[in-house]
Amino acid sequence: MDNSTSVQYIVVKIGSEQYGININYIDNIVRSEPITRVPKTQTYYKGVINLRGEIIPVMSVRIKLGLEPDEFTDKTRFIIVKVDGATIGVIVDQVKEVVTLDNDSIEKVNKANNSDAAANYIESIGKSNGELISLLDIVGLIVEASDK
């Protein structure tokens, strides 16, 4: 298999759906920690955490995607993502596995005619072991958030 055509994704659960996050953007995965609220921020920003001395904003992907608020369980994880020099934590319900997808198992999604909030942040659909995984446009999700 030609490595240039395959990408590794961390498969996470958010609500009842499976999403893939490109592993190249992931800096760390940590158990959920106490979040310090920050006033006057977007509703999907839950606040900040102190991770080994670094203050990292934490965002709820569920709220950003128009789903019900997060329910913290022992499986909840914060995925620490680095995009364009910014570091941000995203809350996921569960981290499942790492999958390697090649171009043949990824289909682009047409965003033009979809009014679903979640669809704006899904760049493609991956197929792995007979299951479909919505591949998140993590850059779009985060860059748009930090621009506001």
Secondary structure as the mmCIF struct_conf table of DSSP 4:
data_model
#
loop_
_struct_conf.conf_type_id
_struct_conf.id
_struct_conf.beg_label_comp_id
_struct_conf.beg_label_asym_id
_struct_conf.beg_label_seq_id
_struct_conf.end_label_comp_id
_struct_conf.end_label_asym_id
_struct_conf.end_label_seq_id
HELX_RH_3T_P HELX_RH_3T_P1 ASN A 3 THR A 5
STRN STRN1 SER A 6 ILE A 14
TURN_TY1_P TURN_TY1_P1 GLY A 15 SER A 16
STRN STRN2 GLU A 17 ASN A 22
HELX_RH_3T_P HELX_RH_3T_P2 ILE A 23 TYR A 25
STRN STRN3 ILE A 26 ARG A 31
STRN STRN4 THR A 36 THR A 36
TURN_TY1_P TURN_TY1_P2 PRO A 39 LYS A 40
TURN_TY1_P TURN_TY1_P3 THR A 43 TYR A 44
STRN STRN5 TYR A 45 LEU A 51
TURN_TY1_P TURN_TY1_P4 ARG A 52 GLY A 53
STRN STRN6 GLU A 54 SER A 60
HELX_RH_AL_P HELX_RH_AL_P1 VAL A 61 LYS A 64
TURN_TY1_P TURN_TY1_P5 LEU A 65 GLY A 66
HELX_LH_PP_P HELX_LH_PP_P1 GLU A 68 ASP A 70
TURN_TY1_P TURN_TY1_P6 ASP A 74 LYS A 75
STRN STRN7 ARG A 77 VAL A 83
TURN_TY1_P TURN_TY1_P7 ASP A 84 GLY A 85
STRN STRN8 ALA A 86 VAL A 92
BEND BEND1 ASP A 93 ASP A 93
STRN STRN9 GLN A 94 ASP A 102
HELX_RH_3T_P HELX_RH_3T_P3 ASN A 103 SER A 105
STRN STRN10 ILE A 106 LYS A 108
TURN_TY1_P TURN_TY1_P8 ALA A 112 ASN A 113
TURN_TY1_P TURN_TY1_P9 ALA A 117 ALA A 117
HELX_RH_3T_P HELX_RH_3T_P4 ALA A 118 TYR A 121
STRN STRN11 ILE A 122 SER A 128
TURN_TY1_P TURN_TY1_P10 ASN A 129 GLY A 130
STRN STRN12 GLU A 131 LEU A 136
HELX_RH_AL_P HELX_RH_AL_P2 ILE A 138 ASP A 147
#
